[in-house]
Amino acid sequence: MTGWYRNKINGDLLSKLPLLETLITSDVRLGGGLTNNCEAAFLLQNNLNLTSIDFSYNAISNIPKSLFMHRLAALTELNLSHNKLSAFPSLTSEIQLEILDLSFNSITYFSDDGIQTIDNMKPFKIYLKANPLQWLCPSLRFLNWMKQSHIVADVDVLRCVQEDGSRQNIVNIIRNLKSYGRECVAKF
């Protein structure tokens, strides 16, 4: 479904496709429909065989928690790249992803809740390329988690914006995390 623009989503849209394994809705502008419509909760309710969902290029700024409330035990790949997400999406720990692509969004760091959600899921790979990741004291836990978890697959290409506006490779920041942590403690 490309080039198909939706501001309102009918919850029954996919109900006649219960055996659907791959859903590609790239560039259909689902953002408004997912955020503004309570029927989004019913969108995937009959599609429990889904193994791959591609919601890329949809101007999505928020994923309703209800969208993934159904038992999507077969889901292994979720592509949310090239959207407007600023936080880790609401997912349940029942979803056992292998790949989550969050590249080209507006994520600055993962909150404690986002980190907890990931930690409750089985190990998988997350892609974060081209997000405006920030190195600020509030993101210290996220950077420390990134260093320890080895879940972020593209860590070598990530850049981080520092307080002074300069950019630095995140690998260098993670390597010197202990000294940066002392700087944060000294500030408070």
For each residue, the residues with C-beta under 8 A, 3 or more apart:
1: 4 24 25 28
2: 24 25 26 27 28
3: 27 28
4: 1 25 28
5: 28 29
6: 9 28 29 30 32 33
7: 29 32 33 36
8: 32 33 36 37 39
9: 6 13 30 33 34 37 39 40 43
10: 13 39
11: 15 39 40 41 42 43 45
12: 15 16 42
13: 9 10 43
14: 17 20 23 43 44 46 47
15: 11 12 18 42 45 46
16: 12
17: 14 20 46 47
18: 15 46 47 48 49
19: 49
20: 14 17 23 47 49 50
21: 49 50 51 52 74
22: 50 51 52 53 54
23: 14 20 47 50 52 53 54
24: 1 2 54
25: 1 2 4 28 30 53 54 55 58
26: 2 54 55 56 57 58 79
27: 2 3 56 57 58
28: 1 2 3 4 5 6 25 58
29: 5 6 7 32 33 58 59
30: 6 9 25 33 34 55 58 59 60
31: 34 35 58 59 60 61 83 84
32: 6 7 8 29 35 36 59
33: 6 7 8 9 29 30 36 37 40
34: 9 30 31 37 40 58 60 62 63 64 67
35: 31 32 60 61 62 64
36: 7 8 32 33
37: 8 9 33 34 40
38: 41 66
39: 8 9 10 11 42 43
40: 9 11 33 34 37 43 64 66 67
41: 11 38 45 64 66 67 69
42: 11 12 15 39 45
43: 9 11 13 14 39 40 67
44: 14 47 50 67 68 70 72
45: 11 15 41 42 70
46: 14 15 17 18
47: 14 17 18 20 23 44 50 70 72
48: 18 70 71 72 73 74
49: 18 19 20 21 74
50: 20 21 22 23 44 47 53 72 74 75
51: 21 22 74 75 76 77
52: 21 22 23 75 76 77 78 79
53: 22 23 25 50 75 77 78 79
54: 22 23 24 25 26 79
55: 25 26 30 58 60 78 79 80 83
56: 26 27 79 80 81 82 83 101
57: 26 27 81 82 83
58: 25 26 27 28 29 30 31 34 55 83
59: 29 30 31 32 83 84
60: 30 31 34 35 55 63 80 83 84 85
61: 31 35 83 84 85 86
62: 34 35 85
63: 34 60 67 68 80 85 89 90 91
64: 34 35 40 41 67 90
65: 68 69 90
66: 38 40 41 69
67: 34 40 41 43 44 63 64 90
68: 44 63 65 72 90 91 92 95
69: 41 65 66 92
70: 44 45 47 48
71: 48 94
72: 44 47 48 50 68 75 94 95
73: 48 94 95 96
74: 21 48 49 50 51
75: 50 51 52 53 72 78 95 96 97
76: 51 52 96 97 98 99
77: 51 52 53 97 98 99 101
78: 52 53 55 75 91 95 97 99 100 101
79: 26 52 53 54 55 56 99 101
80: 55 56 60 63 83 85 89 100 101 102 105
81: 56 57 101 102 103 104 105 127
82: 56 57 103 104 105
83: 31 55 56 57 58 59 60 61 80 104 105
84: 31 59 60 61 105 106
85: 60 61 62 63 80 89 102 105 106 107
86: 61 105 106 107 108
87: 107 110 111 114
88: 91 102 107 110 111 113 114 115 117 118
89: 63 80 85 102
90: 63 64 65 67 68 117
91: 63 68 78 88 95 97 117 121
92: 68 69 95
93: 117 120 121
94: 71 72 73
95: 68 72 73 75 78 91 92 121
96: 73 75 76 121 122 124
97: 75 76 77 78 91 100 121 124
98: 76 77 124 125
99: 76 77 78 79 124 125 127
100: 78 80 97 124 125 126 127
101: 56 77 78 79 80 81 126 127
102: 80 81 85 88 89 105 107 126 127 128 131
103: 81 82 127 128 129 130 131 154
104: 81 82 83 129 130 131
105: 80 81 82 83 84 85 86 102 131
106: 84 85 86 131 132
107: 85 86 87 88 102 110 128 131 132 133
108: 86 131 132 133 134 139
109: 133 134 136 138 139 142 143
110: 87 88 107 114 115 118 142 145
111: 87 88 114 115 142
112: 115 116 141
113: 88 116 117
114: 87 88 110 111 117 118
115: 88 110 111 112 118 119 141 142 145
116: 112 113 119 120
117: 88 90 91 93 113 114 120 121
118: 88 110 114 115 121 126 149 151
119: 115 116 149
120: 93 116 117
121: 91 93 95 96 97 117 118 124
122: 96
123: 151
124: 96 97 98 99 100 121 151
125: 98 99 100 151 152 153
126: 100 101 102 118 151 152 153
127: 81 99 100 101 102 103 152 153 154
128: 102 103 107 131 133 152 154 155 158
129: 103 104 154 157 158
130: 103 104
131: 102 103 104 105 106 107 108 128 158
132: 106 107 108 161
133: 107 108 109 128 139 158 159 160 161 170
134: 108 109 139 160 161 162
135: 139 143 160 161 162 163 168 170 173 180
136: 109 139 162 163
137: 140 184 187 188
138: 109
139: 108 109 133 134 135 136 142 143
140: 137 143 144 177 180 181 184
141: 112 115 144 145
142: 109 110 111 115 139 145 146
143: 109 135 139 140 146 147 170 173 174 177 180
144: 140 141 147 148 177 181
145: 110 115 141 142 148 149
146: 142 143 149 151 152 155 170 174
147: 143 144 174 177
148: 144 145
149: 118 119 145 146 152
150:
151: 118 123 124 125 126 146
152: 125 126 127 128 146 149 155 158
153: 125 126 127
154: 103 127 128 129 157 158
155: 128 146 152 158 170 171 174
156: 171
157: 129 154
158: 128 129 131 133 152 154 155 169 170 171
159: 133 167 168 169 170
160: 133 134 135 167 168 169 170 173
161: 132 133 134 135 165 166 167
162: 134 135 136 165 166 167 168
163: 135 136
164:
165: 161 162
166: 161 162
167: 159 160 161 162
168: 135 159 160 162 172 173
169: 158 159 160 172 173
170: 133 135 143 146 155 158 159 160 173 174
171: 155 156 158 174 175
172: 168 169 175 176
173: 135 143 160 168 169 170 176 177 180
174: 143 146 147 155 170 171 177
175: 171 172
176: 172 173 179 180
177: 140 143 144 147 173 174 180 181
178: 181 182
179: 176 182 183
180: 135 140 143 173 176 177 183 184
181: 140 144 177 178 184 185
182: 178 179 185 186
183: 179 180 186 187
184: 137 140 180 181 187 188
185: 181 182 188
186: 182 183
187: 137 183 184
188: 137 184 185
